[in-house]
Amino acid sequence: MTAQARITLHPAFEVGAVDPRLFGSFVEHLGRAVYTGIFEPDHPTADAEGWRGDVVALTRELGTTVVRYPGGNFVSNYRWEDGVGPREERPTRVDLAWRSIEPNTVGTDDFVRWCALAGVEPMIAVNLGTRGAAEAADLVEYCNIEGGTTLSDRRRANGAEQPHGIRLWCLGNEMDGPWQIGHRSAAEYGALASQAAQAMRRVDPSIELVACGSSARDMATFGEWERVVLEHAFDDVDYISVHAYYQEREGDRASFLASGAAFEAFLHEVIATADAVAARRHSTKRIRLSVDEWNVWYIDDFAGETNLELRERPRLIEDVYSALDAVVVADLLTTLVRNADRVGVACLAQLVNVIAPIMTEPGGEAWRQTTFAPIALLARHARGTALDARLDSPRLTTARHDEVDALSAAVVWNTEAGELVLAVTNRAAEPVTTALDHLGFTHVGLVEALTLRADHHGPRRTPAEVAEAAPVRLDGIVVGEGSTALTLPPESWSLVRLSARA
């Protein structure tokens, strides 16, 4: 007998507006993300400045809204001054994070111009590993002050007459991690983040600031790290970061498919910790989450930073994804949409070549991975207000995450388009017949229904193989008065668009 589920929603039960910044990404000076990724002057599609036109087009197609830069671990030993001014005068350095040769051909001004070309908002991280508040404030001055100061006039002399107006800033990266250059304790980092935030806001009071949260839920310091950091920096920051990566381990397919449940628990635990700090301070302020690194990453296959050969633009962490990976990625993004009231920024790590939906070959083609399609669909259609969709789902027992719901769903009410958008994952190895009760909505009709099924093909290494795993039409949907019936395929992610009035 097919398992049964029910999703109940009403236009009055709102979670919150879906921030367009949920559909962000990340470009780090790591591997080929920058060089032969977004930047390759000799490529046939490159413009006069060296940006790959095919990658710009795919970035727009993906629906990317904000891009974090320049790291990542890279930023913790980065001198931003090295990457501005005439390219022929920029120094070549050893990047300690990924043990690579960094030519500094691309830097802050260049990246901001690429963002304008790609139609995305820049999100800039400052170095709080080997540097401090003064250097962070200097970078804000360089970027955001119109002119009349040494650093803003230097930017103008470097070709950027108008200020960059960068709103979103990260106060370092993964400072809880022992692998991080300049790793600190929570108290040390919290004090430094507070100092840097205050200095940066003295330069530009309008900026938004992200404090470093935990690098993973299984960090020994998780929870206590967030509490201590926010005790120091609560009044100075707007967001605390969450970094989360998932992979299939030892053939445990069921646990991998349930990664979204662990992800959601992680989000809720960070929210609870931040709210506990607010309560202790008798504050009504609510810290939001910046999930500025998330993805499927087969990190167990990575040899580690210290074992790398010192060279320029090495091929690092170029994971190739399967349809199963794509279903999990889609479920993770669905989870972020469902928590739109507290998640304000999210950056898929990363955009090009490094655990990315877009891959390139030097001098050759750019192509979409299996994870590209569901991300693009959600970025295009999950715009509006997330609704509190009540879920009555069968339960699954997993080895890593205990018991979880078989279904994971987010519903967005797009008033501008007059559409209800349902994103739903079936983690079970069997079909689940589902009733979507859309109480309070009238004139409901089917616009589109697509489904992406996991399979056992494994990594898909060519565009032709990826095309075979693309989302296909989901048939058998019956729209009725007050309820829509659909059967979700096993191990699948589906997107259903319904025209409606509220």
C-alpha positions in Angstrom: 0.0 0.0 0.0 1.3 3.5 -0.9 2.2 5.7 2.1 -0.1 8.7 2.7 0.8 12.2 3.7 -1.0 15.6 4.0 0.2 19.2 3.7 -2.1 21.9 5.0 -1.7 25.6 4.3 -3.6 28.8 4.6 -2.7 32.3 3.3 -3.0 33.7 6.9 -0.3 31.4 8.2 2.8 33.2 7.2 6.4 32.3 8.1 8.0 35.4 6.5 9.1 36.9 3.2 11.6 34.9 1.3 14.7 37.1 1.1 16.2 37.0 -2.5 19.6 36.7 -0.8 18.7 33.1 0.0 19.7 32.2 -3.5 23.3 33.3 -3.1 26.6 31.6 -3.9 30.3 31.9 -3.1 33.5 32.6 -5.1 36.7 31.9 -3.2 40.3 32.1 -4.3 40.5 28.3 -4.1 41.4 25.9 -6.9 39.8 27.1 -10.2 36.9 29.1 -8.8 38.4 32.4 -9.9 41.2 31.6 -12.4 39.7 29.6 -15.4 36.4 29.8 -13.5 34.9 33.3 -13.6 38.2 34.8 -15.1 40.0 33.5 -18.1 41.3 36.3 -20.5 42.2 33.9 -23.3 38.8 32.1 -23.4 36.7 32.5 -26.6 33.8 34.0 -24.6 35.9 36.4 -22.5 35.3 40.1 -22.6 37.9 42.8 -22.7 38.5 42.5 -19.0 38.9 38.7 -19.0 35.5 37.5 -17.6 34.2 34.3 -19.1 30.9 35.2 -20.8 29.6 31.6 -20.7 30.0 31.6 -16.9 28.3 35.0 -16.5 25.3 33.7 -18.6 25.1 30.5 -16.4 25.3 32.6 -13.2 22.3 34.6 -14.4 20.4 31.4 -15.4 21.1 29.9 -12.0 19.3 32.9 -10.4 22.2 33.8 -8.2 21.5 37.0 -6.2 24.5 37.6 -3.9 28.1 36.2 -4.0 30.4 36.0 -1.1 34.1 36.8 -1.7 37.2 36.3 -1.4 36.8 33.5 1.1 36.5 31.2 2.9 39.7 30.1 4.5 41.6 32.2 1.9 40.6 35.4 3.5 42.3 34.7 6.8 45.7 35.4 5.3 44.6 37.9 2.6 45.9 41.4 2.2 43.2 43.2 0.3 45.7 45.9 -0.8 47.5 43.2 -2.9 44.4 42.9 -5.2 43.9 46.6 -6.1 45.7 48.9 -8.5 47.4 48.2 -11.8 47.5 44.4 -12.3 51.1 44.5 -13.5 52.1 46.0 -10.1 50.3 43.5 -7.9 52.4 41.1 -5.9 52.4 37.3 -6.2 51.9 35.6 -2.8 51.7 32.2 -1.2 48.1 31.5 -0.1 48.5 29.7 3.2 44.9 28.4 3.3 45.0 26.2 0.2 48.8 26.3 -0.3 48.5 27.8 -3.7 50.3 30.6 -5.7 48.1 33.6 -5.7 48.9 36.1 -8.5 46.3 38.7 -7.3 45.2 39.3 -10.9 41.6 39.5 -9.5 40.9 41.6 -6.5 38.2 43.7 -4.8 37.6 46.2 -7.6 37.7 43.5 -10.3 35.2 41.3 -8.4 32.8 44.2 -7.9 32.8 44.8 -11.6 32.2 41.1 -12.3 29.2 41.3 -9.9 27.7 44.2 -11.9 28.2 42.2 -15.1 26.6 39.1 -13.6 23.8 41.0 -11.9 24.6 39.9 -8.3 25.3 41.7 -5.0 28.8 41.4 -3.6 29.2 40.1 -0.1 32.8 40.8 1.2 34.7 39.0 4.0 37.4 40.8 5.9 40.5 39.1 7.3 40.3 38.7 11.1 42.9 35.8 11.0 46.1 37.7 10.6 44.7 41.2 10.6 42.3 43.2 12.7 39.8 46.1 13.1 42.0 48.8 11.5 42.5 46.9 8.2 38.8 45.9 8.1 37.7 49.6 8.5 40.3 50.5 5.9 38.6 48.2 3.4 35.2 49.7 4.1 36.7 53.2 3.6 38.2 52.1 0.3 35.0 50.6 -0.9 32.2 52.8 0.4 33.4 56.4 1.0 32.7 58.6 -2.0 36.0 60.5 -1.9 38.1 63.0 0.0 40.1 60.4 2.0 43.4 58.7 1.2 41.8 55.2 0.6 38.6 56.4 -1.2 40.8 58.6 -3.4 43.0 55.5 -4.1 39.9 53.6 -5.3 39.0 56.5 -7.6 42.6 56.6 -8.9 42.2 52.8 -9.5 39.3 53.5 -11.8 36.2 53.3 -9.6 35.0 56.8 -9.4 31.8 55.9 -7.6 31.9 54.1 -4.3 31.1 50.4 -4.4 28.4 50.7 -1.8 28.9 47.2 -0.4 26.3 46.5 2.2 27.0 43.0 3.4 30.2 42.1 5.2 31.6 38.9 6.9 33.7 39.4 10.0 36.3 36.7 9.2 35.7 33.1 8.3 35.3 29.9 10.4 37.4 31.3 13.3 36.3 28.3 15.4 38.2 25.9 13.2 41.8 24.8 14.2 42.6 24.7 10.5 42.0 28.4 10.2 45.0 30.8 9.9 44.6 32.9 13.1 42.2 30.5 14.8 40.9 32.0 18.1 38.8 31.0 21.1 35.2 32.1 21.1 36.0 34.9 23.6 39.0 36.1 21.6 37.1 36.1 18.4 34.0 37.6 19.9 36.0 40.6 21.3 37.8 41.1 17.9 34.5 40.8 15.9 32.9 43.4 18.2 35.9 45.8 17.8 36.0 45.3 14.0 32.3 45.8 13.6 32.3 49.0 15.6 35.2 50.4 13.6 33.6 49.4 10.3 30.3 51.0 11.2 32.1 54.2 12.2 33.1 54.4 8.5 29.7 53.4 7.1 26.8 53.0 9.6 24.6 51.5 6.9 26.5 48.2 6.5 25.2 44.8 7.6 27.6 42.5 9.5 27.9 38.7 9.9 29.7 37.2 12.8 31.3 33.7 12.5 29.2 30.9 13.9 30.3 27.3 14.0 31.9 25.6 11.0 29.7 22.5 11.5 27.2 21.1 13.9 29.6 18.4 15.0 32.3 20.9 16.2 33.1 20.2 19.8 32.6 23.9 20.5 29.2 24.2 18.8 26.6 26.0 20.8 28.9 27.4 23.3 30.8 29.1 20.5 27.7 30.9 19.3 26.7 31.9 22.9 30.1 33.4 23.8 30.6 35.2 20.4 27.2 36.8 20.7 27.7 37.8 24.3 30.6 39.9 23.0 29.1 41.1 19.6 25.3 40.9 20.0 24.8 44.6 19.7 27.3 45.0 16.8 26.1 42.4 14.3 23.0 41.5 12.3 23.7 37.9 11.4 25.6 34.9 12.7 26.9 32.4 10.1 26.1 28.7 9.7 28.3 26.4 7.6 27.0 23.0 6.7 28.1 20.3 4.3 26.7 16.8 3.8 27.8 13.6 2.0 26.8 10.0 1.6 28.9 7.9 3.9 29.4 4.1 3.6 26.5 3.7 1.3 24.0 5.0 3.9 21.6 6.3 1.3 18.7 6.8 3.7 20.7 9.0 6.1 22.1 11.0 3.2 18.6 11.7 1.9 17.6 12.9 5.4 20.4 15.4 5.5 17.8 18.2 5.4 16.4 17.1 8.7 19.9 17.4 10.4 20.3 20.8 8.6 17.0 22.1 10.0 17.9 21.0 13.5 21.2 22.8 13.2 19.5 26.0 12.1 17.0 25.8 15.0 19.7 25.2 17.5 21.6 28.3 16.4 18.4 30.3 16.5 17.6 29.1 20.0 21.1 30.0 21.2 20.9 33.5 19.7 17.5 34.0 21.2 18.7 32.9 24.6 21.5 35.5 24.5 18.8 38.1 23.6 16.6 37.0 26.5 19.5 37.2 28.9 20.1 40.8 27.7 16.4 41.6 27.8 16.6 42.5 24.1 13.9 42.4 21.5 16.6 42.2 18.8 16.6 39.0 16.7 19.9 37.9 15.1 19.3 36.3 11.7 21.3 33.5 10.1 23.7 33.8 7.2 24.1 30.3 5.9 27.0 31.5 3.8 28.5 28.0 3.1 26.2 25.0 2.4 26.3 22.2 0.0 26.9 18.5 -0.6 30.7 18.0 -0.4 32.5 14.7 -0.3 35.0 16.1 2.2 36.3 12.6 3.1 37.8 12.4 -0.4 39.8 15.6 0.2 43.4 15.0 1.3 43.6 18.2 3.3 45.3 21.5 2.9 48.7 20.6 4.3 49.2 17.8 1.7 48.8 20.1 -1.3 51.6 20.8 -3.9 52.4 24.5 -4.1 51.1 25.7 -7.5 48.8 28.1 -9.3 45.1 27.4 -9.9 45.2 23.7 -9.0 42.2 21.5 -9.6 40.9 21.2 -6.1 37.6 19.8 -4.7 36.0 19.5 -8.1 33.3 17.1 -7.0 31.1 15.6 -9.7 27.5 15.2 -8.7 24.8 12.5 -9.1 21.0 12.8 -9.3 21.0 11.7 -5.7 23.2 14.6 -4.7 20.9 16.9 -6.6 17.9 15.7 -4.7 19.7 16.3 -1.4 20.9 19.8 -2.5 17.3 20.6 -3.5 16.0 19.5 -0.1 18.7 21.6 1.7 17.6 24.7 -0.2 13.9 23.9 0.4 14.8 23.8 4.1 16.3 27.3 3.9 13.1 28.6 2.2 10.9 27.0 4.9 12.9 29.0 7.5 12.7 32.3 5.7 11.7 34.1 8.9 15.2 33.7 10.4 17.5 32.8 7.5 18.3 36.1 5.6 21.3 35.1 3.6 22.5 31.8 2.1 25.4 31.1 -0.2 25.8 27.8 -2.0 29.5 26.9 -1.7 30.7 27.4 -4.4 29.6 28.8 -7.8 32.2 27.5 -10.3 34.4 24.3 -10.4 34.8 23.9 -6.6 31.9 21.8 -5.3 29.9 23.8 -7.8 26.8 23.7 -10.0 28.8 25.2 -12.9 31.9 23.5 -14.2 34.4 24.8 -16.8 37.3 23.6 -18.9 40.2 26.0 -19.6 39.7 27.2 -23.1 36.7 25.0 -23.4 33.0 24.7 -22.5 31.1 25.5 -19.3 28.4 23.0 -18.3 25.7 22.5 -15.6 26.0 19.9 -13.0 22.9 17.9 -11.8 22.6 20.3 -8.8 22.1 23.3 -11.2 18.5 22.6 -12.2 16.7 22.5 -8.8 18.6 25.5 -7.6 17.6 27.5 -10.7 14.0 26.4 -10.3 13.7 27.5 -6.7 15.6 30.8 -7.3 13.1 31.6 -10.1 9.9 30.5 -8.5 10.2 30.5 -4.7 9.7 34.3 -4.4 7.1 35.8 -2.1 6.0 34.7 1.3 6.8 31.4 2.9 3.8 29.8 4.4 3.6 27.7 7.6 2.7 24.5 5.8 1.6 21.9 8.4 2.9 18.5 7.5 1.5 15.1 8.4 4.1 12.7 7.0 5.1 9.0 7.4 8.3 8.6 9.4 11.6 7.0 8.5 14.3 5.6 10.7 17.9 6.5 9.7 21.2 5.4 11.1 22.6 8.9 11.5 19.6 11.1 12.1 17.3 8.7 14.0 13.6 9.1 13.0 12.7 11.8 10.5 9.7 12.8 8.3 9.6 11.0 5.0 8.5 14.3 3.4 10.1 17.7 3.6 8.2 20.7 2.1 8.1 24.4 1.7 5.3 26.4 0.3 5.7 30.0 -1.1 2.8 32.3 -1.9 3.9 34.5 -4.8 1.2 37.2 -4.8 2.8 39.0 -7.7 2.5 35.9 -9.9 -0.7 34.7 -8.3 1.0 31.3 -7.6 1.4 28.8 -4.8 4.8 27.1 -5.2 5.3 23.8 -3.5 8.8 22.3 -3.1 8.6 18.9 -1.6 11.1 16.1 -1.1 10.2 12.4 -0.7 13.0 10.8 1.2 11.4 7.4 1.3 12.3 4.5 -1.1 8.6 4.2 -2.0 6.0 6.6 -3.5 4.0 8.7 -1.1 0.5 9.8 -2.0 0.0 13.4 -0.8 -3.0 15.7 -0.3 -2.2 19.4 -0.4 -5.0 21.1 1.4 -5.0 24.8 0.2 -7.6 26.2 2.6 -8.4 29.9 2.0 -7.3 29.8 -1.7 -9.7 29.8 -4.6 -9.5 29.3 -8.4 -6.6 26.9 -8.0 -5.2 25.4 -11.2 -2.1 23.5 -12.2 0.6 25.6 -13.9 3.6 23.3 -13.9 4.8 20.2 -12.0 8.3 18.8 -12.3 10.2 16.1 -10.4 13.8 15.1 -10.0 14.5 11.5 -9.1 17.5 10.1 -7.4 18.9 7.1 -9.2 21.9 4.7 -8.8 23.8 6.0 -11.8 26.5 7.7 -9.6 28.4 10.9 -10.6 27.4 12.3 -14.0 30.5 13.5 -15.7 29.3 14.8 -19.1 26.6 17.3 -20.1 24.8 14.4 -21.8 24.7 12.4 -18.6 23.5 15.4 -16.7 20.7 15.9 -19.2 19.4 12.4 -18.6 18.9 13.3 -14.9 17.1 16.6 -15.5 13.7 17.2 -13.8 10.8 15.8 -15.8 7.0 16.4 -15.7 5.2 15.0 -12.7 2.0 13.5 -13.9 -1.2 12.3 -12.2 -1.9 15.6 -10.3 -5.6 16.1 -9.5 -6.6 19.6 -8.5 -9.8 19.7 -6.6 -11.8 22.3 -4.6 -9.8 22.9 -1.5 -7.2 20.1 -2.1 -4.8 18.9 -4.7 -3.7 15.2 -4.9 -0.3 14.1 -6.1 1.9 11.1 -5.8 5.5 11.7 -5.1 8.0 9.3 -6.6 10.5 7.5 -4.4 13.7 9.4 -3.5 12.6 12.6 -5.3 12.3 16.3 -5.2 9.4 18.0 -6.9 8.3 21.5 -7.7 4.6 22.2 -8.2 3.2 25.5 -9.3 -0.5 26.3 -8.8 -2.3 29.4 -9.9 -4.5 30.7 -7.1 -6.3 33.5 -5.5 -6.4 34.3 -1.8 
